[in-house]
Amino acid sequence: MFLKRVCRNYSTGKSLTVLRLGPTRFAQQAWSNLVSKNNVKVVETDAANREQFISELKSGKFADVDFITRTFESFKQTGMMDKQLLKLIKEHTKVKAMSHNGAGYDQVDAIECGNLKIQLSNVPSLVDDATADTAVYLLLGAMRNFQLSSENMKKGQWKTQKCAGTPIGHDPEGKVLGILGMGGIGRTIRDRLVPFGFSKILYHNRHQLPKELEKGAIYCKTPEELFKESDVISISIPLNKNTKHIINEKSIGIMKDGVVIVNTARGPVIDESALKTALKSGKVAAFGADVWVNEPNVDPELISLSNVACLPHMGTHTVETMKAMEEFVVENVQTYIDTNKVLTMVPELKGKF
Ligand SMILES: O=CC(=O)O
């Protein structure tokens, strides 16, 4: 009896080979624990690009791999986890599950994972606070021109011009805030922004939230309703085929003149070319973003505009959040070992395994 319990505590008996894509910065201990408690082998790629990764796959190097963990940065080594790559993975490995270290998993074709019977998990919730902090920073930066003022000051312009020549900004107080996407991140952005005194907080989401989650925010049935009424729009929706370019020439056209837009979701939800035109004309007064089309090769003209506050995709770039996210990926592997199911299956695949 006693022996049985000891065995169960230290191993399920299931052996698992994990292909770990992308760096581990904070979860070394969690990985060591996983390996020491279970019959787990961790392998890594030597590929510098997608072509090399495909060669590795075809060579049989990963033939024993059952589980893949990946980070956003591993895109450099594999490119998109699209239909082509997933099919090759299916052919040349035994992969049945993948755990993506991030809330947004647009680099992975979730539907194709489902078709190929590969479970896919992401890291929800843990990213909410750090990402919402980033949105608040960008919102204030855009409304008050803080980033420009800092650049102007560093150039020595304060000696000759008031506030280093920075245009006068606007207060959040009394304005209408629209939150596009009211998942965990959108709701955390709302919580952080309530004390700033917006006159109303509107939101649009696929579904209206229950009252206790709305916390006073007002539901707009359509994104258009939100676009028409908001002075400041903060975007926190996932990128998919329905949300790509949701901010485009037409939707910008129905927004208020002088609207401020903040994006902490994904770059391609915005048509950057239409946004650039609107930023130049003043239709969009200011834009603050952490995410861009074609990262890291961002449109240099867009980020050089004086009414753009920019960050290089660092919404979750804190020791605490990155550590929690990395450890959560390991928890997904452990849960798969224990139950045959990843811990946080992405919504597209819920109920399919
Ligand atoms: O961009 C960050 C994430 O998706 O977690």
The ligand as a MOL file (V3000), in Angstrom:
LIG
                    3D

  0  0  0     0  0            999 V3000
M  V30 BEGIN CTAB
M  V30 COUNTS 5 4 0 0 0
M  V30 BEGIN ATOM
M  V30 1 O 1.9430 38.8210 -26.5300 0
M  V30 2 C 1.9460 38.1860 -25.5080 0
M  V30 3 C 1.0940 37.0520 -25.2740 0
M  V30 4 O 0.3640 36.6510 -26.1850 0
M  V30 5 O 1.1310 36.5030 -24.1730 0
M  V30 END ATOM
M  V30 BEGIN BOND
M  V30 1 2 1 2
M  V30 2 1 2 3
M  V30 3 2 3 4
M  V30 4 1 3 5
M  V30 END BOND
M  V30 END CTAB
M  END
